[in-house]
């Protein structure tokens, strides 16, 4: 057997209602992400169902998803809001994440993502104003009274969504509230999001399929982590993020599952496998990206992400003498992970492991 640090998933959207399995057929037939979006699917479909759902319903489905992630070896996970796009539903989602934090053993980093899309019937300017003047002030009050714990702020900086100016104003407002900047950038179009993130001293930027050389250099200098999401590039058939160029330039590269209705993957071992095969990372680079570097992207590297004295005792015990099997065996983690341990306590014991 062997011992590894618990895996860290640095980017997920796990709180939502409504089933979007039908969109997979659309994508297989050639529809792009924005085609689905314009047809009334995508984020707006999920927003409609999430707004209508009771908090108890959302907590039940979130708990089920987080337990699946834990069984696949994730011991720290970032969880975003972002399927409300208005105050009450965004708060409902953040409260559900908080409830999961207090009822499940998995460690959670909570992210406010009210700027995930522009709500129907609003302009970018109107959506930005609502976030700055309504949502963030209310969120600040909840945080100051201890009613909510939120760690990060996120914006979808993209053509047709939030432009650089709006993104900058929202992220700066969140930073002024004490939130870590951790946002979507340079996914579908080169927006110079990486340069903006470096300027704002962002903790992390996700996606980066269309990042420029200048953006990579700026992130390396600012020590802004790149959270790469191989599942998204795989499912949407996007260009692969330039992991090797980033690593060569000195960027801190982390990984996330991007778990959401568009990329339904709970497994960081599968994410690591895809990172190695499609993004040409070595297995050691992928393991670091799914542990210590992902913890860094969440501002948690002093307590999580590696096996060190005075850090949390979050670890995996594998039924193999070679840790590489966790990445090498595509989808084989169900039979490899014998124990998941969080804060020194066994939280998952798997009696279905098999000898190699």
Secondary structure by P-SEA (a helix, b strand, c coil): cccccccccccccccccccaaaaaaaaaacccaaaaaaacccaaaaaaaaaaccaaaaaaaaaaaaaaaaaacccbbbbbcccccccaaaaaaaaaaaaaaacccbbbbbbbcccccccccccaaaaaaaaacccaaaaaaaaaaccccccccccccccccccaaaaaaaaaaaaaabbbbbbccccccccaaaaaaaaaccccccccccccaaaaaaaaaacbbbbccaaaaaaacccccaaaaaaaaccbbbbbcccccccccccaaaaaaaaaacccccaaaaaaaacaaaaaaacccccccccccccccbbbbbccccccccccccccccccccbbbccccccccccccccc
